[in-house]
């Protein structure tokens, strides 16, 4: 299969996010689908296009994104999260706002899949971070129908719409990791999704006290141009249940 | 360009329509007489825009069958009940800011409008 030819074709079909795509051959797609065998829960129609996807179509997007097959259960968990009514997928895709789906992965699976949870976790460098988020984005483009300028009405967009996936830094979290607040059986993974803007870094190289740091953080939060909304937002985050056992 | 053999590719956009989404062929709208829904997404000035549209239409046709509707929240999709009501009672819908896609599938013409556009004049 000629990769360049497929990319030209995929671009003509509107399947591309602008970055090079891997070819979703049936053989590759079958490997991905195998990783979620046993997860027979139906998918709700994906807004705004209101299409019920096939597992093969979902896997095709994950292949195109450059995922490894073992990432696919995390990707499908993220999709189930954004399909939770509390996430308000229709609103977050059709909005003029620049929000992007953020995916945070918790639990031991972070290390199994080499998901970056620490330094530069929002940035480049790890295949899992880059492609899991990208796979979800491609699903929302191709299955949900959120094409820029059509159903995706974002006025300016946001680089996080290419990909925004990272691992929870449980080991250095002074509080309780999300996996502790999930069901007591301590699932191997929890995938949390939230529709948000890209990260905003608060940097303080001058303070030497906690008060000083907090003042910087509070000032950073207060100085960001507020997003005024005339409507009450229903939701901002949703946790997907843990992945089915292998 | 090299021919792509679909039989060897999985289509990333493939899926089935939700069971309740029956498609209906669009029917032509008589802008001079047909009932029209004016639907606001409840953002500031949406209602005012639609009132201006209704006033302009009133210069060309009766407006007693042109009615206002609104969805409660700009950040939520229009409730199914509102869409069903519009599809059942109107031939066209003019929507302030967003488009109700389902109404298109049920044979109701829709037109997206923004703060600088106005309704097409009746023919």
Interface residues (C-beta under 8 A of the other chain):
Chain A: X1 X2 X5 X6 X8 X9 X13 X15 X23 X24 X25 X26 X29 X45 X46 X47 X48 X50 X51 X52 X53 X54 X56 X57 X59 X60 X61 X63 X64 X88 X90 X91 X94 X95 X138 X139 X142 X143 X145 X151 X153 X229 X230 X231 X232 X233 X234
Chain B: X1 X2 X4 X8 X9 X10 X11 X12 X13 X14 X15 X16 X17 X18 X21 X42 X43 X44 X72 X73 X74 X75 X76 X77 X98 X101 X102
